[in-house]
Amino acid sequence: MTGAPTFTRRLGALLGDTSRALIGVERGQGWARVLAPGGPPRAGASVREVVEALGLGGRSAAAMLEGSDVVVRRLTLPPMKGADLKAALALECRNLIGYPIEEAVIRHEVLGPSVQGTGIDVLVAVAPKRAISESIRALESAGLLPRRLTIRAVALRSLLRSARSLDMDEEVAYLDLGPRESHITIVRGDEIRFTRECGVGVASFIDALRSIVVPGQGVRLLDAGEAETLLLSHGVLGGGGEQPSSEIPASAVLVMLRPSLERLTRELWNSVDYVHEQFHGQTVSKIALLGETARVPGLASYLAGVLKMPVETVDSEPEGGTLAWGAVAGLSHLDPGAIDFLEPSNLGPLSRVAGAVQPRVAIAATALLLLSVSLPAEMSVQRERARVTDLERKLASVAPYADRVVRFREARSEEASSDAVMASLRGPTPPWAEVLRDLSHRVGPGARLTSVALVEPKPEDADAAAVAAAPGAVTIRIEGLVKRERLRPEAPLGGLMASLESSPYVDQVALVTCQAVAVAESRFVLEARLSGGGTP
Amino acid sequence: MTRSVRHPVVRLALLVLVLVVSTGAVRAVYVGPREREAAELKARYGSLAAKVDDLQRGIGDLAAWSNAHPAERAEATRGRQAPPARELVPAFLKALEPIAARHGIVTETIDPVGPPAEETVPGLSGRPVRLLRQSLRFRLRGAYRDIAEYVREVDGMSAFVMARTVALRYDGTGYPALQAEVRFDLYGAP
């Protein structure tokens, strides 16, 4: 048996009046493995003992609620929904139980349209509140956390759904043989059609053998252990094989078992007949035995012979052998929305949505959401850090030049300041050196300057004084000699004036006079305005 | 309590509550500080980027200036100085002598033009600058080009000096020598 650390998935508990069982199932991809306990529940072993032995305290557990007070029926009702359906079920259930309806808890599942097509089929389970509270207390006192509380038929259906192959058109009667009683559940595919409890269990066969009539010896009294050994060794119909050393013949055993076998057969036959009638001739095609069938050897052969239909024992497969454990194993596969006495009954659309949300999915979605919230922030910080680090590296590479740059800028700033002051001081005054140089370039070989002087405005000439006072309005008088070509100075003088006009330092070049002073030369006087355009 | 928690709506509400609380907690404990840190890092990045840009621009300017002025130190200042008023004329005359000698300029007369006068001019960014002006009129003799170069060098002195007016005249003797009358304005600290 595997220890607790690997026993991780689900835990099922059977809490019947006369039987107790605890089953853990570890689920993998498409298979399930029964982990504990290995054999049938030991007589007198409490769930708490098993929980402690396996170290399973604190685990969640699903349980089945059984007993004479627990009623399960398939009802056909007119089509209705919600509160109407609940009210109708309450009325119906009053007739099914032997205690006040106020003390009962009703749970139901709508199975679908009825066979007649005029109403709906509903699987209803009724249990006393007291039984539910006791089951919860029993699980809690065993150190388990009660999560689901359902009925055997629902657990069996979950078990069948978990099986790898399920023929949805096959109608099968499952006989779940328990220690004290058995359960007959007829399903078509995974649709529950009928379920009932039958008072014949393994103990019925053992009890029948405790007082056995042996031909030639009279009545032999056996204790429970001896009777169980005898049952295992002989089985029914001698299925266990005749033991040469046995003092009790198989025929004597069969005689003693026959009443219990006939009762079991009758129960099965009645159930099959009932379903045949209710579902318009759809009949059970085979009987499947599960539960503690190994303790009653030859039962399948006996039932097949009497009922004239195939009877098979659902035994353990290499991995999918959970069926062999009976409906208890189905507790580990319960579907959401299945009958559950621990779930409130008034489930609206919101509740259905809520019920459909799996905690693991919710946790995963929450984790994903939190991750999606926090990851961008983290990425943003990382990105900014990387950018800042890059920039710091770049700054470190240029930092050695910082002092030089500061000194350079201070020097240039001082220069700029000095230039600004100088420009303010200079005002409209032209850069004389540039003016002189420019004039010398513009006076060609045909002319020669003899005087360059500022024209001082005369006090009586108000207009000239005003012009001279204007910024940049400095007038200079240029005197010189120009060559006469064929006794005429016009061409060289015109060329000189045009050249001066194109200077960036003078404009408004005006001729004051030109007079011949020799055969080859004329004296000219020009006036021009100095402009600041050429100021460097 | 255990059974009420089992109700799907209560469970859903609890899940939503856990989601909201955990989202809030994550925002408060994890996302908030990181957003603040990211904002601080962004601000720091901006500051660093401005510093790096400024330095790189400065380095570029320095390199360009050094290429344009290969013989000069980039950190050395070339700004003009305003000497104290009492040193204004002596310092100018001392600085003028080698320039005149270099260009063969003959100085015939030096006359002050009026008394020293205070002037206020706008400096860089409009800040007023107070200076003391002293004007000197020089009568010189020299060739046209020499006089032009002489004026250019005086204009380029490291002091606040400029040729305010220049007049040239050929007096008919010793061509190419011309007679020049130049007025220099000198500016010093008041």
Chai-1 contact restraints between the chains, C-beta under 6 A:
chainA,res_idxA,chainB,res_idxB,connection_type,confidence,min_distance_angstrom,max_distance_angstrom,comment,restraint_id
A,L342,B,R6,contact,1.0,0.0,6.0,A-B,restraint_1
A,P344,B,H7,contact,1.0,0.0,6.0,A-B,restraint_2
A,L350,B,V9,contact,1.0,0.0,6.0,A-B,restraint_3
A,S351,B,P8,contact,1.0,0.0,6.0,A-B,restraint_4
A,S351,B,V9,contact,1.0,0.0,6.0,A-B,restraint_5
A,A354,B,P8,contact,1.0,0.0,6.0,A-B,restraint_6
A,A354,B,V9,contact,1.0,0.0,6.0,A-B,restraint_7
A,A354,B,R11,contact,1.0,0.0,6.0,A-B,restraint_8
A,A354,B,L12,contact,1.0,0.0,6.0,A-B,restraint_9
A,G355,B,P8,contact,1.0,0.0,6.0,A-B,restraint_10
A,A362,B,L15,contact,1.0,0.0,6.0,A-B,restraint_11
A,T366,B,L19,contact,1.0,0.0,6.0,A-B,restraint_12
A,L370,B,V26,contact,1.0,0.0,6.0,A-B,restraint_13
A,V373,B,V26,contact,1.0,0.0,6.0,A-B,restraint_14
A,V373,B,V31,contact,1.0,0.0,6.0,A-B,restraint_15
A,S374,B,V26,contact,1.0,0.0,6.0,A-B,restraint_16
A,S374,B,Y30,contact,1.0,0.0,6.0,A-B,restraint_17
A,S374,B,V31,contact,1.0,0.0,6.0,A-B,restraint_18
A,A377,B,V31,contact,1.0,0.0,6.0,A-B,restraint_19
A,A377,B,R34,contact,1.0,0.0,6.0,A-B,restraint_20
A,A377,B,E35,contact,1.0,0.0,6.0,A-B,restraint_21
A,S380,B,A38,contact,1.0,0.0,6.0,A-B,restraint_22
A,V381,B,R34,contact,1.0,0.0,6.0,A-B,restraint_23
A,V381,B,E37,contact,1.0,0.0,6.0,A-B,restraint_24
A,V381,B,A38,contact,1.0,0.0,6.0,A-B,restraint_25
A,E384,B,A38,contact,1.0,0.0,6.0,A-B,restraint_26
A,E384,B,L41,contact,1.0,0.0,6.0,A-B,restraint_27
A,E384,B,K42,contact,1.0,0.0,6.0,A-B,restraint_28
A,R387,B,Y45,contact,1.0,0.0,6.0,A-B,restraint_29
A,V388,B,L41,contact,1.0,0.0,6.0,A-B,restraint_30
A,V388,B,R44,contact,1.0,0.0,6.0,A-B,restraint_31
A,V388,B,Y45,contact,1.0,0.0,6.0,A-B,restraint_32
A,L391,B,L48,contact,1.0,0.0,6.0,A-B,restraint_33
A,K394,B,V52,contact,1.0,0.0,6.0,A-B,restraint_34
A,L395,B,L48,contact,1.0,0.0,6.0,A-B,restraint_35
A,L395,B,V52,contact,1.0,0.0,6.0,A-B,restraint_36
A,V398,B,L55,contact,1.0,0.0,6.0,A-B,restraint_37
A,Y401,B,I59,contact,1.0,0.0,6.0,A-B,restraint_38
A,V405,B,G58,contact,1.0,0.0,6.0,A-B,restraint_39
A,R407,B,E75,contact,1.0,0.0,6.0,A-B,restraint_40
A,F408,B,L62,contact,1.0,0.0,6.0,A-B,restraint_41
A,F408,B,A74,contact,1.0,0.0,6.0,A-B,restraint_42
A,F408,B,E75,contact,1.0,0.0,6.0,A-B,restraint_43
A,A411,B,E75,contact,1.0,0.0,6.0,A-B,restraint_44
A,A411,B,T77,contact,1.0,0.0,6.0,A-B,restraint_45
A,E414,B,T77,contact,1.0,0.0,6.0,A-B,restraint_46
A,E414,B,G79,contact,1.0,0.0,6.0,A-B,restraint_47
A,E415,B,R78,contact,1.0,0.0,6.0,A-B,restraint_48
A,E415,B,G79,contact,1.0,0.0,6.0,A-B,restraint_49
A,A416,B,L124,contact,1.0,0.0,6.0,A-B,restraint_50
A,S417,B,G123,contact,1.0,0.0,6.0,A-B,restraint_51
A,S417,B,L124,contact,1.0,0.0,6.0,A-B,restraint_52
A,S418,B,G79,contact,1.0,0.0,6.0,A-B,restraint_53
A,S418,B,R80,contact,1.0,0.0,6.0,A-B,restraint_54
A,A420,B,G123,contact,1.0,0.0,6.0,A-B,restraint_55
A,A420,B,L124,contact,1.0,0.0,6.0,A-B,restraint_56
A,V421,B,G123,contact,1.0,0.0,6.0,A-B,restraint_57
A,V421,B,V129,contact,1.0,0.0,6.0,A-B,restraint_58
A,S424,B,V121,contact,1.0,0.0,6.0,A-B,restraint_59
A,S424,B,P122,contact,1.0,0.0,6.0,A-B,restraint_60
A,L425,B,V121,contact,1.0,0.0,6.0,A-B,restraint_61
A,R426,B,M162,contact,1.0,0.0,6.0,A-B,restraint_62
A,T429,B,R164,contact,1.0,0.0,6.0,A-B,restraint_63
A,W432,B,V151,contact,1.0,0.0,6.0,A-B,restraint_64
A,W432,B,A163,contact,1.0,0.0,6.0,A-B,restraint_65
A,W432,B,V166,contact,1.0,0.0,6.0,A-B,restraint_66
A,A433,B,A148,contact,1.0,0.0,6.0,A-B,restraint_67
A,A433,B,V151,contact,1.0,0.0,6.0,A-B,restraint_68
A,A433,B,R152,contact,1.0,0.0,6.0,A-B,restraint_69
A,A433,B,D155,contact,1.0,0.0,6.0,A-B,restraint_70
A,L436,B,A148,contact,1.0,0.0,6.0,A-B,restraint_71
A,R437,B,A148,contact,1.0,0.0,6.0,A-B,restraint_72
A,S440,B,Y144,contact,1.0,0.0,6.0,A-B,restraint_73
A,T450,B,Y170,contact,1.0,0.0,6.0,A-B,restraint_74
A,S451,B,R169,contact,1.0,0.0,6.0,A-B,restraint_75
A,V452,B,L168,contact,1.0,0.0,6.0,A-B,restraint_76
A,A453,B,A167,contact,1.0,0.0,6.0,A-B,restraint_77
A,L454,B,T165,contact,1.0,0.0,6.0,A-B,restraint_78
